[in-house]
């Protein structure tokens, strides 16, 4: 991953390059979203670890989520959020 940060001298914005994508925002925005981005990245890592676990202990995404309950609730028209269960 390419991670390049640079400031624009004409604004207070910061731009970050992640592979082929740019994120542009103020320092305050990055301070707010960075912890959430780290949580998402950690959850993705745990999901990948679960899927690729060796020794017959690998799991499916369904095993690591509330997908069955979520689908049932949505079919009933009830609100529901798909959640991942990783620790």
N, CA, C and O atoms as a MOPAC input file, in Angstrom:
PM7 MOZYME 1SCF
protein

 N      0.84900 1    -1.16900 1     0.00000 1
 C      0.00000 1     0.00000 1     0.00000 1
 C      0.89500 1     1.23100 1     0.00000 1
 O      1.80800 1     1.35300 1     0.81600 1
 N      0.62800 1     2.10600 1    -0.89300 1
 C      1.31800 1     3.38900 1    -0.92600 1
 C      0.57600 1     4.31300 1     0.02200 1
 O     -0.64600 1     4.43200 1    -0.06600 1
 N      1.27000 1     4.95300 1     0.90300 1
 C      0.64600 1     5.86600 1     1.86000 1
 C      1.44400 1     7.16000 1     1.83200 1
 O      2.50300 1     7.26600 1     2.45100 1
 N      0.92800 1     8.12900 1     1.11400 1
 C      1.61400 1     9.40200 1     0.97200 1
 C      0.69000 1    10.50600 1     1.45900 1
 O     -0.45400 1    10.60600 1     1.01500 1
 N      1.17100 1    11.31100 1     2.34800 1
 C      0.37500 1    12.44000 1     2.83400 1
 C      1.06100 1    13.72100 1     2.40600 1
 O      2.28600 1    13.83000 1     2.45400 1
 N      0.27500 1    14.67400 1     1.99600 1
 C      0.83000 1    15.97500 1     1.67000 1
 C     -0.22200 1    17.02900 1     1.91900 1
 O     -1.41800 1    16.77300 1     1.78000 1
 N      0.21400 1    18.18800 1     2.27800 1
 C     -0.70700 1    19.29100 1     2.53200 1
 C     -0.70800 1    20.25900 1     1.36800 1
 O      0.30600 1    20.43300 1     0.69300 1
 N     -1.82000 1    20.87100 1     1.14100 1
 C     -1.94300 1    21.89300 1     0.12100 1
 C     -1.69400 1    23.24000 1     0.80700 1
 O     -2.41400 1    23.58400 1     1.74400 1
 N     -0.70300 1    24.00200 1     0.36900 1
 C     -0.40100 1    25.26400 1     1.05600 1
 C     -1.51500 1    26.29600 1     0.94400 1
 O     -1.51800 1    27.27900 1     1.68500 1
 N     -2.46600 1    26.09000 1     0.02700 1
 C     -3.53600 1    27.06500 1    -0.18600 1
 C     -4.81100 1    26.72900 1     0.58100 1
 O     -5.73500 1    27.54100 1     0.62100 1
 N     -4.87800 1    25.54700 1     1.18900 1
 C     -6.04700 1    25.16600 1     1.97900 1
 C     -5.57300 1    24.46500 1     3.23800 1
 O     -4.37900 1    24.23300 1     3.42600 1
 N     -6.50700 1    24.13900 1     4.08000 1
 C     -6.15600 1    23.38100 1     5.27600 1
 C     -6.41800 1    21.89400 1     5.05900 1
 O     -6.43000 1    21.12700 1     6.02200 1
 N     -6.62700 1    21.47700 1     3.82400 1
 C     -6.92500 1    20.08700 1     3.53600 1
 C     -5.66100 1    19.24500 1     3.48100 1
 O     -4.56700 1    19.73700 1     3.20100 1
 N     -5.84600 1    17.97900 1     3.75300 1
 C     -4.79900 1    16.98000 1     3.64800 1
 C     -5.27400 1    15.95500 1     2.63300 1
 O     -6.44800 1    15.58600 1     2.63100 1
 N     -4.39100 1    15.49500 1     1.78100 1
 C     -4.72700 1    14.44000 1     0.82800 1
 C     -3.87100 1    13.23000 1     1.14500 1
 O     -2.67600 1    13.36000 1     1.41100 1
 N     -4.48000 1    12.05300 1     1.11800 1
 C     -3.73900 1    10.81600 1     1.34500 1
 C     -3.98200 1     9.90000 1     0.15900 1
 O     -5.10300 1     9.78900 1    -0.33800 1
 N     -2.93100 1     9.25400 1    -0.28200 1
 C     -3.01200 1     8.32200 1    -1.40600 1
 C     -2.91000 1     6.91200 1    -0.86400 1
 O     -1.90700 1     6.55500 1    -0.24600 1
 N     -3.92800 1     6.11400 1    -1.08700 1
 C     -3.95000 1     4.70500 1    -0.72600 1
 C     -4.12300 1     3.92500 1    -2.01900 1
 O     -5.21000 1     3.90200 1    -2.59600 1
 N     -3.05100 1     3.28700 1    -2.47300 1
 C     -3.03200 1     2.58300 1    -3.74200 1
 C     -3.47600 1     3.54600 1    -4.84100 1
 O     -2.71900 1     4.45900 1    -5.17200 1
 N     -4.64800 1     3.38800 1    -5.41400 1
 C     -5.08500 1     4.26600 1    -6.50200 1
 C     -6.19200 1     5.22100 1    -6.07700 1
 O     -6.85400 1     5.81500 1    -6.92800 1
 N     -6.40100 1     5.37600 1    -4.78400 1
 C     -7.49400 1     6.20500 1    -4.29700 1
 C     -6.96400 1     7.35400 1    -3.46000 1
 O     -6.03500 1     7.18200 1    -2.67000 1
 N     -7.55400 1     8.52000 1    -3.63400 1
 C     -7.19800 1     9.69400 1    -2.84500 1
 C     -8.30800 1     9.99100 1    -1.86200 1
 O     -9.48900 1     9.90100 1    -2.19900 1
 N     -7.93600 1    10.34000 1    -0.66400 1
 C     -8.86700 1    10.85900 1     0.32200 1
 C     -8.43300 1    12.27900 1     0.62400 1
 O     -7.26300 1    12.52500 1     0.92000 1
 N     -9.36000 1    13.20800 1     0.55300 1
 C     -9.03400 1    14.61100 1     0.80300 1
 C     -9.96200 1    15.12000 1     1.88600 1
 O    -11.17600 1    14.93000 1     1.81900 1
 N     -9.39400 1    15.75900 1     2.86900 1
 C    -10.20900 1    16.33200 1     3.93000 1
 C     -9.35400 1    17.12400 1     4.88100 1
 O     -8.13100 1    17.17700 1     4.75600 1
 N    -10.00900 1    17.72900 1     5.82100 1
 C     -9.28800 1    18.50900 1     6.82100 1
 C     -8.65400 1    17.56000 1     7.83200 1
 O     -9.00900 1    16.38400 1     7.91600 1
 N     -7.72100 1    18.09200 1     8.58700 1
 C     -7.08300 1    17.28900 1     9.63400 1
 C     -8.13900 1    16.79400 1    10.62300 1
 O     -8.05200 1    15.66700 1    11.11200 1
 N     -9.12200 1    17.62200 1    10.91400 1
 C    -10.18200 1    17.22900 1    11.85200 1
 C    -10.97100 1    16.03500 1    11.33000 1
 O    -11.32900 1    15.14300 1    12.09900 1
 N    -11.24200 1    16.01300 1    10.03200 1
 C    -11.97100 1    14.89300 1     9.44000 1
 C    -11.14800 1    13.61700 1     9.56600 1
 O    -11.67700 1    12.57400 1     9.95100 1
 N     -9.85500 1    13.69200 1     9.24200 1
 C     -9.01300 1    12.51100 1     9.35400 1
 C     -8.91400 1    12.03800 1    10.80200 1
 O     -8.91900 1    10.83400 1    11.05500 1
 N     -8.82500 1    12.95700 1    11.74600 1
 C     -8.77400 1    12.57000 1    13.15200 1
 C    -10.05200 1    11.85000 1    13.56800 1
 O    -10.01600 1    10.95300 1    14.41000 1
 N    -11.16600 1    12.23600 1    12.98500 1
 C    -12.44600 1    11.61800 1    13.32600 1
 C    -12.60000 1    10.24500 1    12.68600 1
 O    -13.07500 1     9.31500 1    13.33700 1
 N    -12.20700 1    10.09900 1    11.42100 1
 C    -12.46800 1     8.84100 1    10.71900 1
 C    -11.35300 1     7.80500 1    10.87800 1
 O    -11.58400 1     6.62100 1    10.63300 1
 N    -10.17100 1     8.21700 1    11.27400 1
 C     -9.05400 1     7.28100 1    11.35800 1
 C     -9.32300 1     6.11400 1    12.30900 1
 O     -9.04600 1     4.97400 1    11.93600 1
 N     -9.84900 1     6.33800 1    13.52200 1
 C    -10.13000 1     5.20000 1    14.41000 1
 C    -11.13300 1     4.21500 1    13.79600 1
 O    -10.97500 1     3.00300 1    13.94100 1
 N    -12.15100 1     4.72500 1    13.12100 1
 C    -13.12400 1     3.84700 1    12.46700 1
 C    -12.46100 1     3.04000 1    11.35500 1
 O    -12.72900 1     1.84700 1    11.21100 1
 N    -11.61100 1     3.67300 1    10.57900 1
 C    -10.89600 1     2.96200 1     9.52000 1
 C    -10.02000 1     1.86800 1    10.10000 1
 O     -9.91400 1     0.78700 1     9.52000 1
 N     -9.39400 1     2.13000 1    11.23200 1
 C     -8.56900 1     1.11000 1    11.87900 1
 C     -9.42700 1    -0.05900 1    12.36500 1
 O     -9.01000 1    -1.21200 1    12.25700 1
 N    -10.61600 1     0.22000 1    12.89500 1
 C    -11.52300 1    -0.84100 1    13.34200 1
 C    -11.96600 1    -1.70500 1    12.16100 1
 O    -12.00400 1    -2.93100 1    12.26400 1
 N    -12.29600 1    -1.06800 1    11.05000 1
 C    -12.71300 1    -1.80300 1     9.85500 1
 C    -11.57400 1    -2.69000 1     9.36900 1
 O    -11.79000 1    -3.85800 1     9.04500 1
 N    -10.38000 1    -2.15000 1     9.31800 1
 C     -9.22200 1    -2.91300 1     8.86200 1
 C     -8.96700 1    -4.11400 1     9.77600 1
 O     -8.65400 1    -5.19900 1     9.28700 1
 N     -9.09400 1    -3.94200 1    11.06800 1
 C     -8.88400 1    -5.03800 1    12.01400 1
 C     -9.95700 1    -6.11600 1    11.84800 1
 O     -9.64700 1    -7.30600 1    11.88700 1
 N    -11.21100 1    -5.71100 1    11.66300 1
 C    -12.28500 1    -6.67400 1    11.44200 1
 C    -12.04600 1    -7.45800 1    10.15300 1
 O    -12.22900 1    -8.67500 1    10.12200 1
 N    -11.64000 1    -6.76600 1     9.09800 1
 C    -11.34600 1    -7.44800 1     7.82900 1
 C    -10.21000 1    -8.45500 1     8.00300 1
 O    -10.26300 1    -9.55200 1     7.44500 1
 N     -9.18400 1    -8.09000 1     8.77100 1
 C     -8.06100 1    -9.00200 1     9.00400 1
 C     -8.53700 1   -10.25200 1     9.74400 1
 O     -8.15000 1   -11.36700 1     9.39600 1
 N     -9.37300 1   -10.06400 1    10.75900 1
 C     -9.88400 1   -11.20200 1    11.52000 1
 C    -10.77700 1   -12.09400 1    10.66300 1
 O    -10.73100 1   -13.31800 1    10.78300 1
 N    -11.58700 1   -11.48600 1     9.79800 1
 C    -12.41400 1   -12.28400 1     8.88600 1
 C    -11.54100 1   -13.10100 1     7.95400 1
 O    -11.79000 1   -14.29000 1     7.75500 1
 N    -10.52900 1   -12.48500 1     7.38600 1
 C     -9.61700 1   -13.19900 1     6.48700 1
 C     -8.88900 1   -14.31500 1     7.23100 1
 O     -8.73200 1   -15.41500 1     6.70100 1
 N     -8.44600 1   -14.03700 1     8.45200 1
 C     -7.80100 1   -15.07600 1     9.26100 1
 C     -8.74200 1   -16.24700 1     9.48900 1
 O     -8.32100 1   -17.40200 1     9.41600 1
 N    -10.00500 1   -15.96500 1     9.76400 1
 C    -10.98900 1   -17.02500 1     9.98500 1
 C    -11.25200 1   -17.84800 1     8.74100 1
 O    -11.38500 1   -19.07000 1     8.81400 1
 N    -11.32500 1   -17.18800 1     7.60700 1
 C    -11.59200 1   -17.87800 1     6.33900 1
 C    -10.42000 1   -18.76000 1     5.94000 1
 O    -10.61200 1   -19.84500 1     5.39000 1
 N     -9.21400 1   -18.30000 1     6.21400 1
 C     -8.01800 1   -19.01300 1     5.73900 1
 C     -7.35600 1   -19.85300 1     6.82300 1
 O     -6.24500 1   -20.34200 1     6.62000 1
 N     -8.01100 1   -20.03500 1     7.97600 1
 C     -7.41200 1   -20.80000 1     9.06700 1
 C     -7.09500 1   -22.22300 1     8.61100 1
 O     -7.85800 1   -22.84500 1     7.87200 1
 N     -5.96700 1   -22.70800 1     9.06800 1
 C     -5.51500 1   -24.05200 1     8.69400 1
 C     -6.05200 1   -25.08800 1     9.68400 1
 O     -6.63100 1   -24.75600 1    10.71800 1
 N     -5.84000 1   -26.33600 1     9.33000 1
 C     -6.17700 1   -27.42300 1    10.24100 1
 C     -7.65700 1   -27.68700 1    10.40400 1
 O     -8.08400 1   -28.19400 1    11.44100 1
 N     -8.44700 1   -27.35300 1     9.39800 1
 C     -9.88000 1   -27.62100 1     9.46300 1
 C    -10.65800 1   -26.67000 1    10.34100 1
 O    -11.84200 1   -26.89200 1    10.59800 1
 N    -10.01500 1   -25.61600 1    10.80400 1
 C    -10.72600 1   -24.66900 1    11.67200 1
 C    -11.20500 1   -23.43600 1    10.92300 1
 O    -11.63700 1   -22.46800 1    11.54800 1
 N    -11.13600 1   -23.45200 1     9.58800 1
 C    -11.59000 1   -22.29100 1     8.82100 1
 C    -13.10400 1   -22.14700 1     8.96200 1
 O    -13.82200 1   -23.11500 1     9.21600 1
 N    -13.56100 1   -20.91800 1     8.78900 1
 C    -14.97500 1   -20.59100 1     8.93800 1
 C    -15.45600 1   -19.88300 1     7.69100 1
 O    -14.65600 1   -19.40700 1     6.88500 1
 N    -16.76100 1   -19.81700 1     7.53900 1
 C    -17.35300 1   -19.04900 1     6.45000 1
 C    -17.74500 1   -17.67100 1     6.98500 1
 O    -17.78200 1   -17.44500 1     8.19500 1
 N    -18.03200 1   -16.77300 1     6.07100 1
 C    -18.52300 1   -15.44700 1     6.47600 1
 C    -19.81500 1   -15.61100 1     7.28600 1
 O    -20.02900 1   -14.90000 1     8.26800 1
 N    -20.66900 1   -16.54600 1     6.87200 1
 C    -21.91600 1   -16.78200 1     7.61000 1
 C    -21.62800 1   -17.22000 1     9.04200 1
 O    -22.33700 1   -16.81800 1     9.96400 1
 N    -20.58300 1   -18.05000 1     9.23900 1
 C    -20.20500 1   -18.48000 1    10.58400 1
 C    -19.78000 1   -17.30600 1    11.45600 1
 O    -19.95500 1   -17.33100 1    12.67400 1
 N    -19.22600 1   -16.28600 1    10.83100 1
 C    -18.67700 1   -15.16200 1    11.58000 1
 C    -19.56700 1   -13.92900 1    11.53600 1
 O    -19.10500 1   -12.81100 1    11.76300 1
 N    -20.85200 1   -14.13900 1    11.24200 1
 C    -21.77700 1   -13.00800 1    11.17200 1
 C    -23.15100 1   -13.42600 1    11.67900 1
 O    -23.38900 1   -14.59400 1    11.98500 1
 N    -24.02300 1   -12.47800 1    11.75700 1
 C    -25.41700 1   -12.74800 1    12.11100 1
 C    -26.26400 1   -12.84600 1    10.84300 1
 O    -27.43200 1   -12.45800 1    10.84600 1
 N    -25.68500 1   -13.35800 1     9.77100 1
 C    -26.36400 1   -13.33600 1     8.46900 1
 C    -27.70300 1   -14.06700 1     8.48300 1
 O    -28.66400 1   -13.58800 1     7.88000 1
 N    -27.79100 1   -15.21700 1     9.15800 1
 C    -29.06500 1   -15.95000 1     9.18100 1
 C    -30.15800 1   -15.12700 1     9.85500 1
 O    -31.25800 1   -14.98300 1     9.32200 1
 N    -29.84600 1   -14.59200 1    11.02200 1
 C    -30.82600 1   -13.77100 1    11.73200 1
 C    -31.15400 1   -12.50400 1    10.94100 1
 O    -32.30800 1   -12.08200 1    10.87400 1
 N    -30.13300 1   -11.91200 1    10.35100 1
 C    -30.31300 1   -10.68800 1     9.57000 1
 C    -31.26200 1   -10.92700 1     8.38900 1
 O    -32.17000 1   -10.13100 1     8.14700 1
 N    -31.05100 1   -12.00600 1     7.67000 1
 C    -31.91100 1   -12.32000 1     6.51400 1
 C    -33.34200 1   -12.55200 1     6.96300 1
 O    -34.27500 1   -12.06200 1     6.32600 1
 N    -33.53400 1   -13.29400 1     8.05300 1
 C    -34.89100 1   -13.54400 1     8.55200 1
 C    -35.59400 1   -12.24900 1     8.93300 1
 O    -36.76200 1   -12.04800 1     8.60100 1
 N    -34.88200 1   -11.37600 1     9.63000 1
 C    -35.47500 1   -10.09500 1    10.02300 1
 C    -35.83100 1    -9.24800 1     8.81000 1
 O    -36.89700 1    -8.63300 1     8.77700 1
 N    -34.96200 1    -9.20800 1     7.82600 1
 C    -35.22600 1    -8.40900 1     6.62300 1
 C    -36.39200 1    -8.98800 1     5.83200 1
 O    -37.18500 1    -8.23700 1     5.26400 1
 N    -36.50900 1   -10.32700 1     5.78800 1
 C    -37.63300 1   -10.94800 1     5.08500 1
 C    -38.96000 1   -10.61800 1     5.75200 1
 O    -39.99100 1   -10.55000 1     5.08200 1
 N    -38.94400 1   -10.41200 1     7.06300 1
 C    -40.14800 1   -10.01200 1     7.79600 1
 C    -40.41500 1    -8.51900 1     7.66300 1
 O    -41.45000 1    -8.02000 1     8.10500 1
 N    -39.47300 1    -7.81400 1     7.04900 1
 C    -39.61600 1    -6.36900 1     6.91400 1
 C    -39.11900 1    -5.60300 1     8.11600 1
 O    -39.31800 1    -4.39200 1     8.21500 1
 N    -38.47300 1    -6.30100 1     9.03200 1
 C    -37.94900 1    -5.65100 1    10.23800 1
 C    -36.57300 1    -5.06200 1     9.96500 1
 O    -35.82600 1    -5.58100 1     9.13600 1
 N    -36.23800 1    -3.98700 1    10.65500 1
 C    -34.89500 1    -3.43400 1    10.48300 1
 C    -33.85400 1    -4.38400 1    11.07700 1
 O    -34.09500 1    -5.02900 1    12.09700 1
 N    -32.73400 1    -4.45600 1    10.44300 1
 C    -31.64800 1    -5.30700 1    10.91400 1
 C    -30.34100 1    -4.82200 1    10.30900 1
 O    -30.32500 1    -4.23100 1     9.23000 1
 N    -29.26400 1    -5.07400 1    11.00400 1
 C    -27.94700 1    -4.70100 1    10.53400 1
 C    -27.07800 1    -5.94600 1    10.50200 1
 O    -26.98900 1    -6.67400 1    11.49000 1
 N    -26.44300 1    -6.18700 1     9.37400 1
 C    -25.50400 1    -7.29800 1     9.27500 1
 C    -24.30100 1    -6.96000 1    10.13800 1
 O    -23.70100 1    -5.89500 1     9.99700 1
 N    -23.95100 1    -7.88200 1    11.03700 1
 C    -22.82900 1    -7.65200 1    11.94000 1
 C    -21.86500 1    -8.82200 1    11.86200 1
 O    -22.27100 1    -9.96900 1    11.67400 1
 N    -20.59600 1    -8.51900 1    12.00700 1
 C    -19.57900 1    -9.56000 1    12.01300 1
 C    -19.18100 1    -9.87300 1    13.43500 1
 O    -18.99000 1    -8.97300 1    14.25400 1
 N    -19.05500 1   -11.17200 1    13.72600 1
 C    -18.71600 1   -11.64900 1    15.07000 1
 C    -17.28600 1   -12.18000 1    15.02300 1
 O    -17.05500 1   -13.35200 1    14.72400 1
 N    -16.35900 1   -11.32600 1    15.31400 1
 C    -14.95700 1   -11.71800 1    15.34300 1
 C    -14.36800 1   -11.21100 1    16.65600 1
 O    -14.78100 1   -10.18400 1    17.19500 1
 N    -13.40600 1   -11.95400 1    17.14100 1
 C    -12.76900 1   -11.49300 1    18.38000 1
 C    -11.27300 1   -11.69700 1    18.30300 1
 O    -10.55600 1   -11.37200 1    19.24900 1

